[in-house]
């Protein structure tokens, strides 16, 4: 299949493009390098990959690209860590609404006038921001209170875009929700606010890179945002990408939604101690708790059975192995002044 991926220079979509090419698909990537600046990827020279530098809000550009595509994966979005949610509370929802509207306008046209088969919407675990049922199954976004953050609310809106486009225009969709994606390739955004945590400036207020930076910088005690009891499911980027591709390829995924995640729960405190042991072997772990941000969700625990039963998807790479890949990469980025 020929797949268009918006936001192809981003963190998660970088893994997705790589996985799609490995599986034999042709890929057209669209990005304007607005987040990290101009970057290169290992697959840029792949004969089955074409890159289009442009803005995903440009509906005419999107129509031109989708005229020859079978699938659209909508990955473009303004996104960042928890401090980003607060710093850009309006810009996040406004810009992301423009991006998703342009994508669906073009996809509806391409489905009617060309041969686009489906739109894959990359949503977020943040649609479950106010959930009270754990593990949280698909469908809970419809019965839980709405998300409190503008980012979570906008991601929920993306899912309603999908259902509306199907209801009115019969554009098939698949919704995928990555949970706490971790891996390499995510550096400091160009316009990210500088936030101090102890004596270390946070890279992006994403817990894994920020804790790794603190540990590598020699911070003692380690500063945690909040109590450390927050529960997360840290999922390797390669696993997230494979889950998205499996959902894209599966006829059983048409007009369905899936939590794409590991089934393993980890508290922030457990994560911090694991990182500490890898950076400071043999040294006693010590930490202090700083005040949390308002939208710091305490429980984010997905029900992963639907993705397993319908798609055959299971996350394969554990957090311990992921950190062995992430730690040296972040160390190198810090030397280069990119984090």
TORMI-952232 format. One record per residue: residue number from 1; residue in three letters; z, x, y of N, C-alpha, C, O in turn. Coordinates in steps of 0.1 Angstrom, whole numbers. Each point is the difference from the previous one (the first is absolute). Layout:
num|residuo|n_Z|n_X|n_Y|ca_Z|ca_X|ca_Y|c_Z|c_X|c_Y|o_Z|o_X|o_Y
NUM|ALA|Z|X|Y|Z|X|Y|Z|X|Y|Z|X|Y
...
This chain:
num|residuo|n_Z|n_X|n_Y|ca_Z|ca_X|ca_Y|c_Z|c_X|c_Y|o_Z|o_X|o_Y
1|UNK|0|8|-12|0|-8|12|0|9|13|4|11|-1
2|UNK|-9|-17|11|0|7|13|12|-6|8|0|-13|3
3|UNK|9|21|1|13|-5|7|1|6|14|-2|12|2
4|UNK|4|-21|7|4|4|14|15|1|1|7|-10|-3
5|UNK|-2|21|8|14|2|2|3|2|15|-4|11|5
6|UNK|11|-20|2|3|2|14|13|8|0|9|-2|-8
7|UNK|-7|10|19|12|9|1|-1|11|-11|11|4|-5
8|UNK|-23|1|2|-2|9|-11|7|14|3|2|7|-10
9|UNK|1|-4|22|6|13|3|15|-1|0|7|10|3
10|UNK|-2|-22|-6|15|-2|0|6|5|-13|-6|5|-9
11|UNK|19|-6|9|9|5|-11|-4|-7|-13|-4|7|-10
12|UNK|7|-20|9|-2|-7|-13|-15|-1|-3|-4|2|-12
13|UNK|-5|-5|22|-14|-1|-3|-6|13|-4|-10|0|-7
14|UNK|16|11|11|-5|13|-5|1|1|-15|-9|5|-7
15|UNK|20|-10|1|2|0|-14|-9|-10|-6|-6|2|-11
16|UNK|3|-13|17|-8|-11|-5|-15|5|-1|-6|-2|-11
17|UNK|1|8|21|-14|5|0|-1|10|-11|-10|0|-8
18|UNK|19|9|6|0|10|-10|-1|-6|-14|-7|4|-9
19|UNK|16|-14|7|0|-7|-13|-13|-8|-3|-5|0|-11
20|UNK|0|-6|21|-13|-8|-1|-11|10|-4|-8|-4|-9
21|UNK|7|15|15|-11|10|-3|2|5|-14|-10|2|-8
22|UNK|22|1|4|3|5|-13|-4|-10|-11|-4|3|-11
23|UNK|5|-16|14|-3|-11|-9|-15|-3|0|-5|-9|-8
24|UNK|-3|16|16|-14|-2|0|-6|-9|10|-12|-3|0
25|UNK|20|-2|10|-5|-9|10|-7|7|11|3|12|2
26|UNK|-12|-18|5|-5|5|13|10|-5|11|5|-11|-1
27|UNK|-3|19|11|10|-3|10|-6|3|14|-5|10|3
28|UNK|7|-20|6|-3|2|14|14|-1|7|6|-10|0
29|UNK|-2|21|7|13|0|7|-3|-2|15|-9|5|6
30|UNK|18|-13|1|-1|-2|14|14|3|6|10|-4|-4
31|UNK|-10|13|15|12|3|7|-4|6|13|-11|6|2
32|UNK|20|-7|8|-2|5|13|9|12|3|1|5|12
33|UNK|7|-1|-22|9|12|2|10|-3|11|5|10|6
34|UNK|-1|-22|-4|9|-3|11|15|4|-3|8|1|9
35|UNK|-5|0|-22|14|2|-3|4|15|0|9|5|7
36|UNK|-17|3|-16|4|14|-2|-10|10|8|3|12|0
37|UNK|-13|-18|6|-11|9|5|-10|3|-11|1|-5|-11
38|UNK|-10|13|15|-11|3|-10|5|8|-12|6|11|2
39|UNK|-9|-16|-14|4|7|-12|-11|1|-10|-10|-8|2
40|UNK|11|17|-11|-10|1|-11|7|-3|-13|12|1|-2
41|UNK|-20|-6|-8|5|-4|-13|-8|8|-10|-11|4|2
42|UNK|17|-2|-14|-6|7|-11|-13|-6|-4|-9|6|-6
43|UNK|8|-20|7|-11|-7|-5|-11|-2|10|-10|-7|-2
44|UNK|11|13|14|-10|-2|11|-14|3|-4|-9|-6|4
45|UNK|8|16|-13|-13|5|-4|-5|-7|-13|-11|3|-5
46|UNK|19|-12|0|-4|-7|-13|-13|-8|3|-1|-7|10
47|UNK|-8|8|-19|-13|-7|2|1|-15|0|-9|-7|5
48|UNK|20|1|-11|2|-14|0|9|-5|11|4|-12|0
49|UNK|-1|21|10|8|-4|11|-8|1|13|-6|10|3
50|UNK|7|-20|5|-6|0|13|11|-4|10|7|-10|-1
51|UNK|-6|18|12|10|-2|10|-7|-6|13|-10|6|4
52|UNK|16|-16|1|-5|-6|13|11|1|10|11|-6|-2
53|UNK|-13|14|13|10|1|10|-1|-12|9|-10|-1|7
54|UNK|20|-8|-6|-1|-11|8|13|-8|-1|9|3|-8
55|UNK|-8|-14|16|11|-8|2|-1|-12|-9|-10|-8|1
56|UNK|20|5|-9|0|-11|-10|0|-13|8|-2|-11|-6
57|UNK|6|11|19|0|-12|8|-15|-4|4|-2|-11|5
58|UNK|-7|20|-7|-14|-3|4|-7|-8|-11|-5|5|-10
59|UNK|5|-18|13|-5|-9|-11|-15|2|-3|-5|-2|-11
60|UNK|-3|6|21|-14|3|-2|-2|12|-9|-8|0|-9
61|UNK|16|11|12|0|11|-9|4|-4|-14|-6|5|-10
62|UNK|16|-13|9|5|-4|-14|-11|-8|-7|-2|2|-12
63|UNK|-5|-11|19|-11|-7|-6|-11|9|-5|-6|-1|-11
64|UNK|2|11|19|-10|10|-4|4|7|-13|-9|2|-9
65|UNK|21|2|8|5|8|-12|0|-10|-12|-4|4|-11
66|UNK|10|-16|13|2|-9|-11|-13|-6|-5|0|-6|-11
67|UNK|-11|7|18|-12|-5|-4|-5|6|-14|-8|-6|-7
68|UNK|14|18|4|-4|6|-12|12|3|-10|-1|9|-8
69|UNK|11|-17|10|13|3|-8|3|-12|-9|-3|-11|3
70|UNK|10|14|-14|4|-10|-9|15|-4|3|4|-12|-3
71|UNK|4|21|8|14|-2|2|4|5|13|-5|11|4
72|UNK|14|-17|3|7|5|12|15|2|-3|6|-10|-3
73|UNK|-1|22|5|14|2|-1|5|2|14|-3|10|7
74|UNK|11|-20|-1|4|1|13|13|8|2|11|-6|-1
75|UNK|-12|19|3|12|8|1|3|5|14|11|5|2
76|UNK|-20|-8|8|2|5|13|12|-8|7|0|-12|-1
77|UNK|9|19|8|11|-7|7|8|10|8|0|12|-4
78|UNK|6|-16|14|10|8|7|13|-1|-9|4|-11|-3
79|UNK|1|22|-1|11|0|-9|9|13|2|-6|10|4
80|UNK|18|-11|-5|9|11|1|13|-3|-7|2|-10|-6
81|UNK|8|19|9|13|-2|-6|8|-10|8|-5|-7|9
82|UNK|18|6|-12|8|-11|6|2|2|16|0|-10|7
83|UNK|0|22|-2|0|2|14|-13|-5|7|0|-5|11
84|UNK|-11|7|-19|-13|-4|5|0|-15|2|-6|-6|9
85|UNK|13|-2|-18|0|-14|1|6|-5|13|-4|-10|6
86|UNK|14|18|-1|7|-4|12|-8|5|12|-1|-7|10
87|UNK|-4|19|-10|-7|6|11|-12|-8|3|-4|-1|12
88|UNK|-3|-4|-22|-13|-6|2|0|-15|-5|-9|-4|-7
89|UNK|20|-3|10|2|-13|-6|-12|-10|3|-4|-7|-8
90|UNK|-1|8|21|-11|-8|4|-13|5|-5|-8|-7|-6
91|UNK|6|20|8|-13|6|-3|-3|-1|-15|-12|-2|-4
92|UNK|22|3|-4|-2|-2|-15|-6|-13|-3|-10|-1|-7
93|UNK|16|-10|12|-5|-13|-4|-13|-3|7|-9|-6|-6
94|UNK|7|10|19|-12|-3|7|-12|7|-6|-11|-5|-3
95|UNK|13|18|1|-12|9|-5|-3|-4|-14|-12|-1|-3
96|UNK|22|-1|-5|-3|-3|-14|-6|-14|-2|-8|-2|-9
97|UNK|11|-7|18|-7|-13|-1|-15|1|4|-8|-6|-7
98|UNK|5|15|16|-14|2|4|-7|7|-11|-12|-4|-3
99|UNK|18|13|-4|-6|7|-11|-3|-9|-12|-11|0|-5
100|UNK|21|-8|1|-2|-9|-11|-10|-11|3|-7|-4|-9
101|UNK|7|-1|21|-9|-11|4|-15|6|-1|-8|-7|-5
102|UNK|6|19|10|-13|6|-1|-5|2|-14|-11|-3|-3
103|UNK|21|7|-5|-4|3|-14|-3|-13|-7|-10|-1|-8
104|UNK|17|-10|10|-3|-12|-7|-13|-7|6|-7|-6|-8
105|UNK|5|7|21|-12|-5|6|-12|7|-7|-10|-7|-4
106|UNK|10|20|3|-11|7|-7|-1|-3|-14|-11|-1|-6
107|UNK|23|0|-1|0|-3|-15|-6|-14|-3|-8|-2|-9
108|UNK|12|-7|17|-5|-14|-1|-16|0|1|-7|-6|-8
109|UNK|3|13|18|-15|1|2|-7|7|-12|-10|-5|-5
110|UNK|16|16|1|-6|8|-11|0|-8|-13|-9|2|-9
111|UNK|19|-10|7|1|-8|-12|-11|-11|0|-6|-3|-10
112|UNK|4|-2|22|-10|-11|1|-15|6|1|-9|-6|-6
113|UNK|7|17|13|-13|4|3|-4|12|-9|-12|3|-1
114|UNK|21|4|-4|-3|12|-9|6|-2|-14|-1|-10|-5
115|UNK|7|21|0|5|-1|-14|15|4|-1|4|5|-11
116|UNK|4|-6|22|14|3|-1|7|-10|-9|-2|-12|1
117|UNK|9|18|-11|6|-9|-10|15|-3|3|4|-11|-3
118|UNK|2|20|10|15|-3|2|6|9|11|-5|10|3
119|UNK|15|-15|3|8|7|10|14|3|-7|7|-8|-4
120|UNK|-4|21|4|13|5|-5|9|2|13|-3|9|7
121|UNK|13|-16|-6|9|1|12|12|9|-4|8|-3|-9
122|UNK|-6|14|17|11|8|-3|11|-5|9|1|3|12
123|UNK|9|-10|-18|11|-5|7|12|9|-1|-3|12|0
124|UNK|15|-16|0|12|8|0|11|-6|-6|1|-13|0
125|UNK|9|21|-5|12|-6|-5|8|-6|11|10|-7|-3
126|UNK|-13|10|15|7|-6|12|-2|-15|1|8|-6|8
127|UNK|-17|0|-15|-1|-14|0|12|-6|-6|4|-12|2
128|UNK|3|20|-10|13|-5|-7|12|5|8|11|0|-6
129|UNK|-12|3|19|10|5|8|13|-9|-1|11|6|1
130|UNK|-13|-19|-1|11|-9|0|3|-6|-13|8|-10|-1
131|UNK|-13|15|-10|2|-5|-13|14|1|-5|7|9|4
132|UNK|-3|-19|-12|14|1|-5|0|-1|-16|11|0|-6
133|UNK|-23|1|0|-1|0|-14|-4|14|-5|-10|5|5
134|UNK|17|1|-14|-3|13|-5|1|1|-15|10|-6|-6
135|UNK|-20|12|-1|-12|5|5|-8|-11|7|0|-12|-4
136|UNK|-8|15|14|-7|-10|8|-14|-2|-6|-8|9|0
137|UNK|5|-21|-5|-13|-2|-6|-11|-4|10|3|-4|12
138|UNK|-16|5|-16|-10|-5|8|2|-15|2|4|-7|-9
139|UNK|-6|2|21|2|-14|3|13|-2|9|1|-10|7
140|UNK|8|20|-8|12|-1|8|-2|1|15|8|-5|8
141|UNK|-20|10|-4|-3|1|14|-3|-14|6|1|-3|12
142|UNK|-3|-7|-21|-3|-14|4|13|-8|1|1|-11|6
143|UNK|10|16|-13|12|-8|0|12|7|7|10|-6|2
144|UNK|-12|19|2|10|7|7|-1|-3|15|-10|-4|5
145|UNK|21|7|3|-2|0|14|-10|10|4|-2|10|-6
146|UNK|-5|-13|18|-11|10|4|6|13|3|12|1|4
147|UNK|-20|10|-4|4|13|4|5|0|14|-5|-8|8
148|UNK|15|17|-5|5|1|13|-8|9|9|-2|-2|12
149|UNK|-3|13|-18|-7|10|8|-14|-5|2|-6|-8|-7
150|UNK|0|12|19|-14|-4|3|-9|6|-11|-11|-6|-3
151|UNK|14|18|-2|-9|6|-10|0|-9|-13|-11|-3|-5
152|UNK|23|-1|0|0|-8|-12|-6|-13|2|-7|-5|-9
153|UNK|9|-1|21|-6|-13|3|-15|1|0|-7|-9|-5
154|UNK|1|20|11|-14|1|1|-6|3|-14|-11|-5|-3
155|UNK|18|12|-6|-5|2|-14|0|-13|-7|-9|-3|-8
156|UNK|18|-6|10|0|-13|-6|-12|-8|6|-6|-7|-8
157|UNK|3|9|21|-12|-7|5|-12|5|-6|-10|-8|-2
158|UNK|9|20|-2|-12|5|-7|-2|-8|-13|-12|-3|-4
159|UNK|23|0|-3|-1|-7|-12|-5|-15|2|-7|-6|-8
160|UNK|11|1|20|-5|-14|3|-15|1|5|-7|-10|-3
161|UNK|3|21|9|-14|2|2|-8|-2|-13|-10|-6|0
162|UNK|15|13|-10|-7|0|-13|-1|-14|-6|-11|-5|-4
163|UNK|22|-2|5|0|-14|-6|-9|-9|9|-6|-9|-6
164|UNK|7|11|19|-9|-9|8|-15|3|-2|-7|-10|0
165|UNK|4|23|-1|-14|3|-2|-6|-6|-14|-11|-3|-1
166|UNK|20|3|-8|-4|-6|-13|-1|-16|1|-10|-6|-4
167|UNK|20|0|11|0|-14|1|-12|-5|8|-6|-10|-4
168|UNK|2|17|15|-11|-5|8|-13|5|-4|-10|-7|1
169|UNK|9|20|-5|-13|7|-2|-2|4|-14|-10|6|-4
170|UNK|20|-8|-5|-1|4|-14|-2|15|-2|-7|4|-9
171|UNK|13|4|18|0|14|-2|11|4|-9|12|-1|3
172|UNK|-15|6|-15|10|4|-10|9|12|6|-5|8|8
173|UNK|17|-8|-12|9|11|5|9|5|-11|2|-7|-10
174|UNK|4|18|12|12|5|-7|9|6|10|-4|8|8
175|UNK|17|-11|-10|10|6|9|9|10|-8|4|-3|-11
176|UNK|-3|15|17|8|10|-7|11|4|10|-2|2|12
177|UNK|14|0|-17|12|4|8|6|13|-5|8|0|-10
178|UNK|-12|12|16|7|12|-4|15|0|4|3|-5|10
179|UNK|5|11|-18|14|2|3|3|15|2|-1|8|-10
180|UNK|6|-5|22|5|13|3|-9|12|-6|5|7|-8
181|UNK|-17|-7|12|-9|11|-5|4|13|5|4|2|11
182|UNK|-3|8|-21|3|14|4|-10|9|-6|-6|-3|-11
183|UNK|4|14|18|-10|10|-5|-3|10|11|8|1|9
184|UNK|-19|6|-10|-4|9|10|-11|-6|9|-6|-9|-4
185|UNK|4|15|16|-10|-5|9|4|-8|12|-8|-4|8
186|UNK|22|1|-7|5|-7|11|7|9|9|11|5|-3
187|UNK|-17|-3|15|7|9|10|3|-8|12|-1|-12|0
188|UNK|6|19|10|4|-6|13|-11|-7|7|-11|6|2
189|UNK|12|-19|1|-10|-7|8|-1|6|14|9|5|5
190|UNK|-22|-6|0|-2|5|14|9|-6|10|5|7|9
191|UNK|-2|-20|-10|8|-6|11|13|-5|-5|7|-9|5
192|UNK|-2|16|-16|13|-4|-5|12|4|9|-1|11|6
193|UNK|10|-19|-4|12|3|9|8|11|-7|1|1|-12
194|UNK|5|8|20|9|10|-5|14|-5|-1|6|-4|10
195|UNK|-1|3|-22|13|-5|-3|9|10|-6|-4|7|-10
196|UNK|16|-4|16|9|10|-6|9|-7|-10|5|-11|2
197|UNK|-3|18|-13|10|-4|-10|8|13|-3|-4|9|-7
198|UNK|16|-9|13|7|13|0|-7|9|9|-3|-3|11
199|UNK|0|15|-16|-7|10|7|-15|1|-3|-7|10|4
200|UNK|1|-20|-11|-13|1|-5|-8|-12|6|4|-11|-1
201|UNK|-16|14|6|-9|-10|5|-7|-6|-12|-7|7|-8
202|UNK|8|-20|6|-6|-7|-11|-15|1|1|-6|-1|11
203|UNK|-1|2|-23|-15|1|0|-6|-14|3|-9|-2|7
204|UNK|15|-8|-14|-6|-13|1|10|-12|-4|-4|-11|-1
205|UNK|16|15|-1|11|-10|-4|-4|-6|-13|4|-12|-3
206|UNK|-11|19|-6|-2|-4|-14|10|9|-7|0|12|2
207|UNK|7|-18|-11|12|6|-5|-2|13|-8|7|10|2
208|UNK|-18|-10|-11|-2|12|-8|-4|12|9|7|10|-1
209|UNK|-17|-10|9|-3|12|8|11|3|9|2|12|3
210|UNK|5|-21|3|10|3|10|12|7|-7|5|10|5
211|UNK|-1|-15|-17|11|7|-7|-4|14|-5|8|9|1
212|UNK|-20|-8|-5|-5|13|-4|0|10|12|4|11|-2
213|UNK|-9|-16|13|0|9|12|14|4|4|3|12|3
214|UNK|7|-21|-4|13|3|4|6|11|-10|6|9|4
215|UNK|-9|-11|-17|5|9|-10|-6|14|2|7|10|0
216|UNK|-20|-10|2|-7|13|2|4|7|13|-1|12|1
217|UNK|5|-20|9|4|6|13|14|5|-1|5|6|10
218|UNK|2|-8|-21|14|5|-2|10|-9|7|11|5|2
219|UNK|-14|-18|0|10|-9|6|12|-2|-10|-2|-3|-12
220|UNK|14|5|17|12|-2|-8|11|-5|10|3|6|10
221|UNK|3|-18|-14|-4|-8|-11|-13|-8|3|-5|0|11
222|UNK|-1|-5|-22|-12|-8|1|3|-13|7|9|-7|-4
223|UNK|-18|4|14|2|-13|7|-8|-11|-6|-12|1|-2
224|UNK|18|-12|-2|-6|-12|-5|0|-11|10|10|-2|7
225|UNK|-21|-5|-6|-1|-12|8|6|-12|-8|-6|-4|-10
226|UNK|17|-1|15|7|-10|-8|10|5|-10|3|12|0
227|UNK|1|-21|-9|11|3|-9|-5|9|-12|8|7|-6
228|UNK|-21|-7|4|-5|7|-12|-1|-9|-12|-5|4|-11
229|UNK|10|-16|12|0|-10|-11|-13|-8|-1|-2|-8|-9
230|UNK|-7|10|19|-13|-7|0|-8|3|-13|-1|12|-4
231|UNK|-4|-22|-2|-7|1|-13|-15|0|2|-5|-9|7
232|UNK|-2|19|-12|-15|1|1|-6|3|-13|7|4|-9
233|UNK|-20|-6|8|-8|3|-12|-11|10|5|-11|-4|4
234|UNK|14|17|-5|-9|10|5|-12|2|-10|3|4|-12
235|UNK|-15|-7|16|-11|-1|-9|-10|11|4|-4|0|12
236|UNK|-1|8|-21|-9|11|2|-13|-6|5|-5|-10|-5
237|UNK|-1|17|16|-12|-4|5|-12|-2|-10|-8|-9|1
238|UNK|8|18|-10|-10|-1|-11|1|-12|-8|-10|-6|-5
239|UNK|23|2|2|2|-13|-7|-4|-12|8|-6|-9|-5
240|UNK|10|9|18|-4|-11|9|-15|-1|0|-5|-12|-1
241|UNK|-2|23|2|-15|-1|1|-6|-5|-13|-9|-8|0
242|UNK|15|12|-11|-5|-5|-13|2|-15|-1|-8|-7|-6
243|UNK|20|3|10|3|-15|0|-9|-8|8|-5|-11|-4
244|UNK|2|16|16|-10|-7|9|-14|0|-6|-6|-11|0
245|UNK|2|22|-6|-13|0|-7|-1|-10|-12|-9|-7|-1
246|UNK|20|7|-7|0|-9|-11|0|-15|4|-7|-8|-6
247|UNK|14|5|17|-1|-13|6|-14|-3|5|-5|-12|-2
248|UNK|-1|21|8|-14|-2|5|-10|-2|-11|-9|-8|1
249|UNK|11|15|-12|-10|-1|-11|2|-12|-9|-9|-4|-7
250|UNK|21|-2|7|4|-10|-9|-5|-14|4|4|-5|11
251|UNK|-12|-2|-19|-4|-14|3|13|-9|0|0|-11|7
252|UNK|10|15|-14|12|-9|-1|8|2|13|10|-8|2
253|UNK|-13|17|7|7|2|12|-6|-8|12|5|0|11
254|UNK|-16|-7|-14|-6|-8|11|9|-11|5|6|-8|-8
255|UNK|-4|8|21|9|-10|7|15|1|-5|7|-10|-1
256|UNK|-3|22|-3|14|3|-4|6|11|8|-7|7|7
257|UNK|20|-6|-7|7|10|7|9|8|-10|5|-5|-10
258|UNK|-3|18|14|7|9|-10|9|10|8|-4|6|10
259|UNK|16|-5|-15|9|11|4|-4|12|-7|0|1|-13
260|UNK|-3|10|20|-5|13|-6|12|10|2|2|5|11
261|UNK|5|-3|-22|12|8|2|5|6|-13|-3|-5|-11
262|UNK|11|15|12|8|4|-11|11|-10|-3|4|-8|9
263|UNK|1|7|-21|11|-9|-3|14|7|2|10|-6|-3
264|UNK|-10|18|8|13|8|1|6|-2|13|-6|4|10
265|UNK|18|-8|-9|8|-2|12|7|14|3|5|6|-9
266|UNK|-5|-3|22|7|12|5|6|-3|13|-6|-5|9
267|UNK|19|9|-7|6|-2|13|-4|12|9|-4|11|-5
268|UNK|5|-13|18|-3|11|9|10|12|-3|-4|12|1
269|UNK|16|-15|-4|10|11|-3|-4|7|-12|1|13|-1
270|UNK|-6|-19|-10|-4|6|-12|-12|9|3|-2|11|-5
271|UNK|-7|-16|14|-12|8|4|4|12|7|-5|11|-2
272|UNK|14|-13|12|5|12|8|6|11|-9|-2|12|2
273|UNK|10|-16|-12|7|9|-8|-11|7|-9|2|12|-3
274|UNK|-12|-19|-2|-10|6|-8|-8|11|8|-3|11|-5
275|UNK|-1|-15|18|-6|10|8|8|12|3|-4|11|0
276|UNK|17|-13|3|10|10|3|0|10|-12|0|12|2
277|UNK|1|-17|-14|1|9|-12|-12|8|-2|1|12|-4
278|UNK|-13|-17|8|-12|8|-1|-1|10|10|-6|11|-2
279|UNK|11|-14|14|-1|10|11|11|10|0|-1|12|3
280|UNK|13|-17|-6|13|8|0|6|0|-13|12|-5|-2
281|UNK|-18|11|-9|6|0|-13|13|7|0|2|11|5
282|UNK|8|-18|-11|13|6|-2|9|-2|12|12|4|-1
283|UNK|-17|-9|12|9|-2|12|5|-15|0|-8|-9|-3
284|UNK|20|7|7|6|-13|0|-7|-9|10|-3|4|11
285|UNK|0|-16|-15|-7|-10|8|9|-6|10|11|-4|-4
286|UNK|-14|3|17|8|-6|10|-9|-8|9|-12|4|3
287|UNK|17|-15|2|-8|-9|8|9|-8|10|12|-1|-2
288|UNK|-18|-4|13|6|-9|9|-10|-12|2|-12|2|-1
289|UNK|18|-13|5|-8|-12|2|-1|-3|15|9|-1|8
290|UNK|-22|0|-3|-3|-4|14|-3|-15|0|-3|-6|-10
291|UNK|5|0|22|-3|-14|1|-14|-3|-4|-10|7|4
292|UNK|8|-18|-11|-14|-4|-5|-8|-7|11|6|-5|10
293|UNK|-19|4|-12|-8|-9|8|2|-14|-4|3|-3|-12
294|UNK|-6|-7|21|2|-14|-3|-8|-5|-12|4|-8|-8
295|UNK|-17|13|6|-8|-5|-10|0|9|-13|-9|0|-8
296|UNK|21|7|6|1|8|-12|4|-9|-11|12|-3|-2
297|UNK|-21|-2|-6|2|-9|-11|9|7|-10|-2|11|-4
298|UNK|12|-19|-1|10|6|-9|-5|0|-15|3|9|-7
299|UNK|-10|-20|3|-5|-1|-13|-15|-2|0|-5|-9|6
300|UNK|-2|18|-12|-15|-2|-2|-3|3|-15|-3|12|-3
301|UNK|4|-22|-5|-1|2|-14|-11|-10|-5|3|-12|-1
302|UNK|-14|17|-3|-11|-9|-5|1|-4|-14|5|8|-9
303|UNK|-10|-19|6|-3|-4|-14|-14|5|-4|-9|-3|7
304|UNK|9|12|-16|-13|7|-3|-7|-6|-13|-10|6|-5
305|UNK|15|-17|0|-5|-5|-13|-15|-6|2|-8|2|-10
306|UNK|5|-8|21|-13|-6|1|-11|11|0|-10|-2|-7
307|UNK|12|13|14|-10|11|0|-1|6|-14|-11|3|-4
308|UNK|22|-3|-3|0|6|-14|-8|-10|-9|-8|4|-8
309|UNK|12|-17|9|-6|-9|-10|-14|-4|3|-8|-2|-9
310|UNK|4|1|22|-14|-4|3|-9|12|1|-12|-1|-5
311|UNK|16|12|11|-8|11|3|2|11|-11|-9|9|-1
312|UNK|20|-9|-5|3|11|-9|5|12|7|-1|12|-4
313|UNK|6|-14|17|4|11|8|15|3|-2|9|-9|0
314|UNK|-6|22|-2|14|5|1|-1|14|8|-9|8|-2
315|UNK|19|-7|10|1|13|7|4|11|-10|8|-2|-8
316|UNK|-15|14|9|2|10|-10|8|12|5|7|7|-8
317|UNK|-7|-4|21|6|12|6|14|-3|6|1|-8|9
318|UNK|9|15|-15|13|-2|5|3|7|13|-7|9|4
319|UNK|18|-13|2|4|6|13|2|15|0|-3|7|9
320|UNK|10|-3|-20|3|14|-1|-13|9|0|-1|10|7
321|UNK|-9|-15|-14|-13|7|0|-7|-1|13|-6|10|5
322|UNK|7|-22|1|-7|-1|14|6|10|10|-7|6|7
323|UNK|20|-5|-8|7|10|10|-5|14|-2|0|8|9
324|UNK|-2|-4|-22|-5|13|-3|-14|3|7|-3|11|3
325|UNK|-4|-22|-1|-13|1|7|2|0|15|-7|7|8
326|UNK|16|-16|-4|1|-3|15|7|12|7|-3|3|11
327|UNK|14|2|-17|8|10|6|-8|12|5|1|4|12
328|UNK|-9|3|-20|-8|11|5|-10|-3|10|-3|7|9
329|UNK|-3|-20|-10|-10|-4|10|6|-2|14|-5|5|10
330|UNK|17|-11|-10|7|-2|13|4|13|6|-1|2|12
331|UNK|6|7|-21|4|14|5|-12|7|7|2|6|10
332|UNK|-14|-8|-16|-12|6|6|-3|-6|13|-4|7|10
333|UNK|5|-21|-9|-3|-7|12|9|4|11|-4|1|12
334|UNK|17|1|-16|10|4|11|-4|14|5|1|2|12
335|UNK|-5|7|-20|-5|13|4|-11|-1|10|-1|8|9
336|UNK|-8|-17|-12|-12|-2|8|3|-8|13|-9|-2|8
337|UNK|21|-3|-7|4|-8|12|-6|-14|0|-1|-6|11
338|UNK|-2|0|-22|-5|-13|-1|10|-11|-3|-3|-11|0
339|UNK|16|16|-3|10|-10|-3|13|5|8|10|-7|-1
